[in-house]
């Protein structure tokens, strides 16, 4: 049973990681950093990820947090 749970979690983890990568790349790939737009980008990325999570139709609740770090 535990192995099944671990495999399921790993499967979801991989899907969610891909959702995150797609959302971030599609939002920021060609955008230079602009402090005034960071809040909008943050909301947009979180919304895209949550939209994909809801499509999985799992009985979970989600909390999103996103942090921009630029050098």
C-alpha positions in Angstrom: 0.0 0.0 0.0 2.7 2.5 1.0 4.6 1.8 -2.3 1.4 2.6 -4.3 1.0 5.9 -2.4 4.7 6.8 -3.1 4.3 6.0 -6.8 1.1 8.0 -7.0 2.8 10.9 -5.2 5.8 10.7 -7.5 3.5 10.8 -10.5 1.7 13.9 -9.3 5.0 15.5 -8.3 6.3 15.1 -11.9 3.1 16.4 -13.4 3.0 19.4 -11.1 6.7 20.1 -11.7 5.9 20.2 -15.5 2.9 22.5 -14.9 5.2 24.9 -13.0 7.8 24.9 -15.7 5.3 25.5 -18.4 3.6 28.3 -16.5 6.9 30.1 -15.7 8.4 29.7 -19.1 5.3 30.8 -21.0 4.9 33.9 -18.7 8.5 35.0 -18.4 10.5 33.5 -21.3 11.0 36.8 -23.2 10.2 39.3 -20.5 13.0 41.5 -19.1 12.6 42.1 -15.4 10.3 44.9 -14.5 9.5 45.4 -10.8 6.1 47.0 -11.7 5.0 43.9 -13.5 6.3 41.3 -10.9 3.0 41.2 -9.0 1.0 40.6 -12.2 3.4 37.8 -13.3 3.2 36.2 -9.9 -0.6 36.0 -10.0 -0.6 34.9 -13.6 1.9 32.0 -12.9 -0.1 30.8 -9.9 -3.4 31.0 -11.8 -2.0 28.9 -14.6 -0.6 26.3 -12.2 -3.9 26.1 -10.2 -5.9 25.8 -13.5 -3.8 22.8 -14.4 -4.1 21.3 -11.0 -7.9 21.6 -11.1 -7.9 19.7 -14.4 -6.4 16.7 -12.6 -9.7 16.5 -10.7 -8.1 15.5 -7.4 -9.8 16.0 -4.1 -7.1 18.3 -2.7 -7.0 21.9 -1.7 -4.1 24.1 -3.0 -2.2 27.0 -1.8 0.1 28.9 -4.2 3.1 31.0 -3.5 5.6 32.3 -6.0 8.8 34.2 -5.4 10.9 36.1 -8.0 14.6 36.2 -7.4 16.8 38.1 -9.8 20.5 38.8 -9.6 
